Amino acid sequence: MTVNTLEDKINAIGNPVDMLRNANAGPYQFPIKAEFTNWRDEQEAWRNGAVLFDQSYHMTDHYIEGQDVKRLLEDLAINSMANFRKDIAKQVVFCNHDGFVIGDAIMFILDDTKVNIVNKPINRDWVQYHIETGDYDVEAVTDMRALDNNGRRMGYRFEVQGPNANAILENLNGGPLEGFKFFGMGTINIDGVQVRALRHGMAGAVGLELFGPFDDYDRIRNAIMEAGQDMGLLAAGSKTYSTVAHESGWFPSPLPAIYSGEKMKGFREWLAADSFMAGLSLGGSLVSSNVEDYYLSPYDLGYGHIVKFDHDFVGRAALEVKQDQPHRHKRTLRWFKDDVVNVFASQLGEAERFKFMDMPASHYATCPYDLVSAGGMPVGISHYPVYTSNVRGWISLALLDENVAEPGTNVSLTWGEPDGGSAKPTVERHVQTEIACVVEPCPISVTAREQYKK
């Protein structure tokens, strides 16, 4: 059987879950230096000083320009486009026809008829499919992430965040930063260059996201590091960046809801068999033969405030029904220290070992889903476990049923995959174990929870 598309690949294997759980891909890659100092200090920098995140390599930039840009986005995004205008950004969320999330991204509105949608290739492929198969007067250019790029990137992207970020940026600018509202854009002077910037922050801390042509990469990065050298600024490596979403409460890798459904078949037939979504991996202790058990709604992910019914879009009818149905609640799980120590201790000696926990981020699949239970009953999922020096412990994001979502509630997380659960090369021989957790607010960072948008 010839396998050219994602649909071909699923048909050849027989079940999308089998394809995803046995895929070769590991966690999402951040192709920069692992550590510039050490990841503990780099983590603490966004709480105590300032941190420079280099986002120039791991995300795909999708530039779309033309008279129908706004109409295209209205047709696809659950967000309202009523305030679509130059120099603002939106966290755009895309759903399938049944109201389950395909992906989310940051959309920079660069001009009245030009946007750049920035995140994983997931969002680019979904939007590009509609550009190529729909009737839209737009042109699109893709700046592939570095791992898929045969040349150099078109642009650089840096984030400067932390309690000292504003002082560093004002020092660079030669004066106060003015006009930067939350998710608003403006310009800042850096070494004589007018740099566009967005008031945004992956760590949920004060700061700006800076972007421009890649030819200026070294000049801008060097100027930032020099300006911050006496104010606690540290550059963050890939180890640190892989832990940044957890304190700010962003759920980074829901499984894209594309692998089933007749209405999504056209997209699966358009998507190549070697595309990102055809090769990503699904892992963890939540195991089902039905791929739709891994799909999530915007309401599960805490995006209910983003859903706006002032326009027609893919998935609208389903979301109108889901808005009044029970949904899960996004929380942080803090893992009990003794159970974590037992996992590490099992790596020593001759007894059976538990699934290895890499530090600081124990992501061994692209989309990790671990089972959360209470009283012996399933009550939700855990996602992306990390150690963070800022809370001196292991945490993960969770989507929990309402009856266990109150902070302070004790739950149990199953760590590891069932015996013979997958053939992923990132999974070694091990046995499952239970880890006790306590439910905490999301975001766990008080700054992110109470001050970030102010």
N, C-alpha and C positions, 0 to 999 in steps of 0.2 A: 504493500500500500504506500503510495506517495504521500509524504507528510510535508505540506507547504504552509499550512495555516494552523492557528490554535485549534480550530474546530477539527481539523484532520488529526491533530495530536491527541485530543480528548477521545475521538472515536477509535483511534488505534489502541489506546490504553484501556478504554472502556469506562472509566470513572474519573472525573476531574480530581477527586480527593486522592486517589491512588497516584495520579500524576504529580500533584502538589506535595504530598507527604514524602515522596521518594525522590524529589528533585535534587539535583546536585548543588544548587545555589545555597549559600550560607546567608548570614546577615547582610543587610545593606552596607555597601562599602563607602568609606570616606577616604579618598586617596590623597591624604596628606601625611606628614610626619606623625608618628604615633604620639610622641611627647616632645615638647620643646623644653620643658623643665622636668616636672613630674606631674602626673595627672591629679594627685591629691591637691597640690597647691593650685593647679590650674582650675580645678572645680571650685575651690574656695575663693578664687579671685573674683568671680561674679557676685559673691556675697560681701566680700571684704575690701575689694579694691576695684579692679577692672579687668576685663578679658577681651581679647581679640579673637573672634571666630572667623576663620577663613572658609567661606562658602563658595569659593571660586571654582570648585572642581566636581562636587558630588551631585549637583542638581542640573536638570535640563531646563533651559530657557526656551520658551516658545513665544516668539514675537509674531503678533497678528495685527495686520493693518488693513484698513479699508472702510468703506461706508457702512458695511453691515456688521462691524465688530460688536456693537452693542446688541443688535438683534441676535447674533449667534450666541452670545453669552446669556441673553434672556431665555433662549430656547433650551439651554443646557444646565445652567446653574440654579440652585435652589434660592440663591440670594436675590434680593431686589436690585435692579439696576436703575431705579428711579433717580438716584444721586450720582449716576455715572458721570465723572468729570475728570479732567486732567489733574494730576498731582494728588490723587488719593490711591489707596490700595484697599483690597478686599481679600479676606480669606474665602475663596470661592470653593463651594462643595458641589460635587457632581454625583448624581444618583442614577440607578438603572430604572427601568419602567415600573418596578415593584417597590420603589422607594428605599432601596438599600444603597449604601455608599459605595461608589467606585473609587473616589479619591478626593483629596482636598489639596489646595495649593494657594500660594499668595499671588494675587494678580495686581501688577503695577500698571496703573493707567497713565501711560507716558504722554499721551496726547488725546485729543477728542476722538480720534479714530485709530489709536494705536495702544496695544497693551502688551505686556510680557507676563506670561503665566509661568511661575517658577516652582518646581518641586520635582518629584520622581517622574520617570517617563510615563507612568500610568496616565496622568492627566493630559500630557501632550498627545498620547495616542488616541484617547477618547475624543478630544476636541478635534484633532486632525482628521479623524474618520468622518466627522460631520462636515468639516470643511470640504473634504474631497467628494463626499456623496450627497451633500446638500446644495442648496441654491443660495450661496452667500457671496457677495462681492467683497472678498477679502483675499489677501495674500499672506502666506505664513512662511517664516524662516525658523528652523530649529537649530539651536546651539546645543548639541548633544553634551551630556555630562562627560567628564574626562574619560571614563572607562569605555565609552562608546565612540569617542571622538578620535578620528585619525589625524586631526590637525590640532591647532591650539584653540582655546576658548575665545569667544568673541568679547566676553566681559569678565571683570573681577567682581567679587561681592564680599564685603567684610561687615561684621557686626562688632561694635564696641559697646560693651555693657558693664554695668556695675555701679556702685555708689560714687565712684570717682570718674565715671564715663563723661558726664557733662563737663567737668572741669578740664579734662583732657581735650575734649572736642572744642570747647571754647578757646583753649590755648591755641589749638590748630587754626581755628577760625579767626583769631585775633579780636574776638569780641563775643558778646552773648549770642546764644542760639535763639532765634525768634521764629514764631509761626509754625512750629512743629507740633501739631495736634496728634493724638493717637491715630495711627494708620494714615497720617498725612505726610506728604513729601515736600521737600524744599531743597535748598542748596547750602553747602558749607564750603568754605575756602580751606584747602589743604595744600600747602606748599605751592601756592600760586595757581592752583587748579580749582575751578568751580565744580564741586562733586555733588551729584544728586544723592539725596538721602531720604530714608523712610524712618519715621518714629515707630519702631517695632523692636521686639526682642525675644529670641528663642528661649532665653533663660528666665523670662518674666522680670527682668531687671531694667532699670533706666538705661537708655542708650539709643543709638541710631544704627541703621543698616545702610551702608555706603556702597554705591555701585557706579561703574564706568567702564570705558574701553580697556581691554586687557593690556594694551601697550603701557598703561599707567600703573599696572599692578605693583611693580617694585617701588616706584616712586611714592605711591600712596601708602603702601604697607610700611615702608621704612619711616616715613614721616610720622605715622601713627605711633609706631613703637618708640621712636625717639621722644615724642611728646609725652608719652606715658611712663618713661623709664623711672621717674622719681615719684610716681603716683600709684604704684602697685599694679601696673598693667602687665599681664602675662599673655602670651600667645597660647591658644588652646590647640592641642593635637587631636588626632582622630579618637584616641581613647576617651578624652574628655568630651568631645563633641557627641559621642555616642550615648552620653548620659544626660544631655542638656534638656531634653524634652520633659523629663519626669518631674522635675521640681516646678516647672511652669504648667504641667498638666495637659500637654498636647499628646494625643493618642497617635503615634507616628505611623503605624502599619496595619490598619485594618485590611483584611483580605478583600481585594476588589471584587465587587459583586457582578462578575461578567461570565462566569463559567457554566451557567445554566440558563434556561428560559429561551423560548422560541424567538422572542422579540430581540434578544441579544445575539442571535445566531449570525446576523449579518456582520456584526462587529467582529465576532470570533472568526468568521471567514475572511475578513479584511486583515486581521492581525496575523503577523508572520509567526511561524512555528519557533523561531529563534528570538522572538521579542521578549521584553522584560517580563510581561505578565504571563507569557507561556513558559517561562523558566524559573519563576520565583518558587520558594519553598514554604511549606506550611508545617509548623512543628508544635510540640507541646503535648500536654497530657489530656487536653480536650480532644476526644476522638469520635468522629461520626463518619458514616459512609455517605451522608447527604451534605454536599458542599454548601447548601443554603443554611445549614446550622451555624456556619461561620460568618454569614453576612450580618452587617450591623446597619441600623438606621441612624439618621442624623440625630434623632432624639436620644438614642442610646449613648451617642458620643458627646452629648452636651451641646449640640448645635441647634437646638430648638429655636433659639433666638435668631438664628440665621435664616430659617425657613420663612419665606414670604410668599403669600398667595396673591400678589398683585400682578402676576404675569403667568403665562402658561409655560411649563418646562417639563422635561422628561422626568417622570415620577410624581408629578403633582397630585394626580388623583389618588395614588396610593398613600402619599404623605398626608393628605387631608383626612384619610381614615386613621392612619397611625397616630396622629397627634392626640387623639382622645383615648388611645389604648395604653395599657401599662408598658412602661419601658424601663430599661436599666439605668442606673445612676453611676456616673463616673466618680471614682474615689481613688485614694492612694492606699496601698497596703504596706504596712511596715512589718517586715519579717522578724520573727522572734530569734534572738541571737543564738540560743542554745541549739535550735534546729539547723541554723546555718552552719554553726561550728561542726555539727555532726556530718553535714555534707562534705565539708573540707576534710574532716578526720577520716572519712571513708576512703579517701584517696591513698591512705597510708596503710600498710599491712597487707594481709592475705585475704581478708574477708571481702564480701561483695561490696562494690562501690556504688555510690549514687551518681546521678548525672553531674558531670563536672560543671562548676560555676566559674567562668572566666571573670577576672576583675579588670576594670570596674563594671563592664557590661556583659551579662551572660546571655547574649543573643546568638543562638546557633541556627536559627531559621529566619527567613525574610519576614514571615508573618507568624509570630509566636502566640499561641493560645494555650494557657494552662487552666485547668479546671479548679474552681473555687467551690468549696462545700461548707455546709453548716448543718450539724445534726445528722450527718450522713447523707444529706440531700444536696444536689447541685444548686448553686445560687448565683453563679456568674463566671466570669473569666478574668484571668490575670494576664498582663501584657508587658513585655520588655523589662525584666528584672535588672536592676543596677545597684551597685554600691555607690553611695555618694558621701564624700567626706563632710559635706555640710550638715548631714543629719547623723553621721557616724554609724551608718547601718545600711542594710539592704532594703530597697523599696521596689514596688512595681505599681503600674497603673492597673485599675480594675474597673470592670463594668458589672455592677451588682444589682440583684433584685432588691426591691424597696424594703423588704423585711429585715435585711442585713446591712443596709446602706448607712445607718446612723454611725457617726464617728464614735469609736470606743468599742464597737462590736467585734467579737472574736470570730474568726473564720479559719478554715484550713485550706491550704493550697497543695495540690499534688504536683510534685516536682519530678520530672523525667517522663519518658515515653514508655508505654506498655511493652512488654517483652515482644520483640518482633514487630514493633509498631511502625517502623519505617526503615528504609535503606539509605537514608541521608548519610553522606560521608562525614558529616559533622557530628554524628551521633555514635558514641562508643558503646560497648557493652556496659550495661548498668541495670540497676533495679530502681523502681520508683520509691519515693518516700513522701511523707506528709510534713509540711512546714506550717506551723501555727503563725497566724498573722493577726494584726489588729487593724481595723478600718480607721483611716485618718482622712481629713479633708483633701480635696483636690482643687487647686494646686496645694501641695504641702508647704510650699514657700509662702510665708505670711506676706512678704513684699509683693509677690506675684498675685496673691489672692486679694489684697486690700489696697495696694497703691499703684499697681502697674498701669492702669488705664487713666489715672488721674493726671 
